[in-house]
Amino acid sequence: MLEIRIAVVDDHPLLAAGIAVLFQRTPGFRLVAAGARAADVMTIAQSKAVDVIIVDLNMPGDAFKAISEASSNMPDVKFVVFTASGNAEHAVRALEVGAKAFIQKGESADELLDAIERVMANEIYLSPHFAVKLIHSLHQKKQSEDDGSAAKLSVRENQIVKLLLKGKQNREIAQVLSLSERTVKAYMSSLMQKMRARNRLEVAIAARKLAEFQMDSSDLASPPRKLP
């Protein structure tokens, strides 16, 4: 089994030390570098053989700019934001500049490890309780090129979208619907194409807009209620 090579960039020494111990004790992971400021992100990405860089947002320098530049120059390196921030706008911006996961500090060590494995499988990962909050923020911030009014979803696609809106990942959706994870990924690819979305988050946004459109259309089609 190949080890996942990890770097941590965080200016909180106790937390950085705790993460280092976590990877030392967990088979399949190896800590190869550490930094304490945004400038270290690019330095580590360029000079170290690393698969995943865990980045805090609250440290000296511009972490968003560092992630953007490093991800553009080293597309094979995955970036996981691990921060105390609960600001949905921070999560949106982090994902837009190239991060593949956004996790709040205080989550379990297992969730951090799971997030790293997910991004190595080319998935986008969000803390489950944070996912709906982020989707709502994206919906308010970003207008889709297509309002989704012409999209028609099958029963199965609707089931998948509803679970996606609850923050479920592909593996969890597969378990709930008794499907293989590969089948769920195929449905997700189809949904991205159908709804002109670039990733699962944009599928969720488009699906929510479609649901609102259908609700509005239903209201218009319903006969007015008679007053007593």
N, C-alpha and C positions, 0 to 999 in steps of 0.2 A: 504494500500500500504506500503510495507516494505521500509524503508529508506536505501539508499546506504551509507555506512560508509566510509568516506574519510579521508586520512592523506596526508599532504603536507610536502615534504622535499625540502626546497629551502632556500639558505642563503641570499636572497634579501628580507629584511624585508617589504618593501612597497608592493612588489608583493605578498608575502605570506599573508599580511594583506588584500589585495584586493581579493585574492582567498577565504579567510575566510569569507569575507562579501558576496561574491557570493553565497556560500553554505548556509549561514544563511538566505538569502533571497529567496532561491530556494527550493520549496517543493520537498520532495523525496530524499534530500541529507542532510548529517549531517557530519560536520567536527569533528573528534574525537581525532586527534593528529597532531602535527607539529614538524618538526626538521629542522636543518640548516647545516647538514653535512652528508656525505655518511654513516658513521657508524650508524646514526639514523635510516636508512632504516631497517636494521636487528632488531634493538631494538624495533622499532614500530611494525614490522611484528610479532615479537615473543610475545610481551607483551600486544598488544592492539587488541580488536575485530574490525578488519578493513577489508573492502572489496577491496578498491582501494587505492594505494599509488601513488601520483603524485610526480615525481622525476625530479629535475633539473640535468643537467650534469656538469655544471660549479659551483662547490662548493668544499669545503675541502674534500679530500678523493677520493677514486676511485668509482665513481657512478656505472660504469659497473660491477665491482666486487660485489658491494653491491646488485645490482639487481639480478645478477646470483646466489649468495648464498641464498638470501631471497626467490627467486622464486623456487629454488631447495628444500628448507626446508619447505616452506609454499606455495604449489602449488595452493591453493584456492585463494590466494591474487593476484589481478591483478595489474600490474605496467604500469603506463602511463608516458611516458617521455614528459615533457613540458619544452622546452629549447629554447634559442636564437640561437642555432647552426643550420646552414643551410647545414651542411656537410652530404652528403649522406652516407659516410662511418660510421659516428656516428649513423645514423639511422639503417644501416645494423647491426652494432655491438649490438645496443640496442635490436633489435628484436631477434638476435641470443642468447643473454644472458637471455632472458625471458620477455622483455617488450612486451605489447600487443598493444600499441599505441605510435605514435611519432607525436607530435604537436609542431610547432614553436610558440614561444611567439610572440604576435602581432596578433594572430588569435582571432576571436570573442569568447566571453564567451559561446555563444550557441554552438560553435564547440567543446569546451572543454567538455561541458555537454553531447553533442551527443557522443563524443568519449568514455566517461565513460560508457554511456548506452550500446554502442556497445561492449565494452570489457566485460561487465557484461553478454552479450549475447554470449560470446565466439567467438567474431569476432576480427580480427586484423584491426586496424584503422590507417590511415595516412591522413594528411592534403591533400585534393584533388589535389592542385596544386603541391604538393611535391611527389605524388605517382609515376608519370612517371619518374621523376628524380631518384627516389630510384630504380625503376625497372631496369632502364638502368644501374645503378651502380651495382646492383646484377648480371645482365647479364654479365658484364665485369669481375666481381670478381669470380663468382662461375660457374664451369663447371658441367653441369648435367651428371649423369651417362648414360643417354640415350639422344642422340641428338634430339629425337622426330621424326626422319625421318619416323618411321613406324606408327606413330600415325595418325589416320584418324578422323577428327572432322566432326560432322554433321553440317547442316546449322545453327541450333539453337545454338550449342556449339560455332561455329565461331562468331555468334552475341554476345554471352555472353563474349567471350574472347576479342573481340574488345572493348567492353564497359569497361571491366576490365583493359585493357591497357590504357584507358583514366582516370583511377583512380576512376571509379564508384564503389560504395558499392552495396551489394546485394539488398537493398531496392530500390536504384535508377535504377539498372538494371531491376528489376521487373516492375517498373513504365514505363520505356522506351519500354519494350517488351510486356507489358500488361499480365504479368504473376504474380502469387502469389510469395511472398518472399520464401515460403516453396519450391516451384518448382525450383526457382533459386538456393537455397541451395542444392537441390538434384542434379541439374546439376553440381554444383561446386564440390560436393563429387565425382561424376562420372569423372569429369575432373582430379581431384587429383589422382584418381586411374589409369586412362588411361595414364596420363603423369608422373606418379611416383613422384608426388609432395606432400609435407607435408602440404602446406598451399596455400592460394590464390596468394601470391607473387610468389611462385615457379611455379604455373600454368601459370602466366603471363610470366615468364622467358622462360619456356618451349614452350609456344605458340609463343613467339617472335622468338625463335630459329627455330621452325617449319616453320614459315612464311619465314624466311631467307633461309631455306633449300629448300622450294618449289620454291622460287624466283630463286635460283641458278639453280635448276633442270630445270625450265622453260627456263632460258637463254641457258642452254646447249642443250635443245631440239629444240630451235628455229633455223631455217635455217639462215645462214649468209646473211646479207644484201649485195646486189650488189652495188659496187661502181659506181658512175656516170661516 
